[in-house]
Amino acid sequence: MRQCTREELESLNEVMAQNVEPKQLKKALKKVKKRIEAEEKAREEDRLQREKKRLDASRCAGKRPWTDEELVLLRQAVNKFPGGTIERWTKIRRHMNEKRSEQEIIDKLKEIKKGGRKMMHRPPGSQQGQSAAPEWSAAQQKALENALKETKGVAGVARWDKIAEMVEGKDRKECIARFKELREKVMDKKEKVPTAWPLV
């Protein structure tokens, strides 16, 4: 909305009170108009700059790598809300704790559809471009299973420290990652995911 400042209004009133010629009045009005247009242009440029920053931030968020936790939540949501579900993408987004936009979810599912279901089953702790988790020997696997049974009564970090001590050649992080990987495999079997996913 175009507005004159108080000083400009007073100046125009003075010009009009002096019964000046139309040319002088037109000149005074032109000056006010020029100032208003400059302000409007500055506001528009500021708005466009803020919009550009918002879009840039949105694009950066879209390039953020997907974590294993997000992929697990996405798989669960796709099974829970198959194609044809009312407000499907909104519900999937809520199931994922709104960590991703609906467009990011749709894009990721299209990417998965292109690459095949294997993209949904990256080993825990591995990201795109990173190597998979270290190999586990049969002895280490057995030691981990025994350690998990023996430390049921221990809570939190202390439990994983104790488990790591009982599994030769593995630290706490590796034991946790291996446990998550095994738990994921068990969940996959329980879910009995159909061969053809209703992805998009």
Number of C-alpha atoms within 10 A of each C-alpha: 4 11 11 12 11 9 9 15 14 12 13 15 12 12 16 14 9 8 10 11 10 11 9 13 16 11 11 15 15 12 12 18 15 11 15 17 12 11 13 14 12 12 12 12 12 12 12 12 12 12 12 12 12 12 12 12 11 12 12 10 13 17 9 10 10 13 15 17 11 16 17 17 16 20 19 17 19 20 16 14 18 15 14 9 10 10 9 18 20 14 18 25 20 15 17 21 11 12 12 17 18 17 12 17 20 14 14 17 21 14 13 15 18 10 11 10 15 9 15 17 15 17 18 20 19 14 14 11 6 8 10 13 15 10 9 15 9 9 11 17 16 13 17 23 14 14 19 19 11 13 14 9 8 12 9 7 10 12 17 21 14 16 25 21 13 17 20 12 10 16 15 18 13 17 21 17 17 21 16 15 18 14 11 16 11 11 12 15 9 9 10 8 12 8 7 8 14 14 16 15
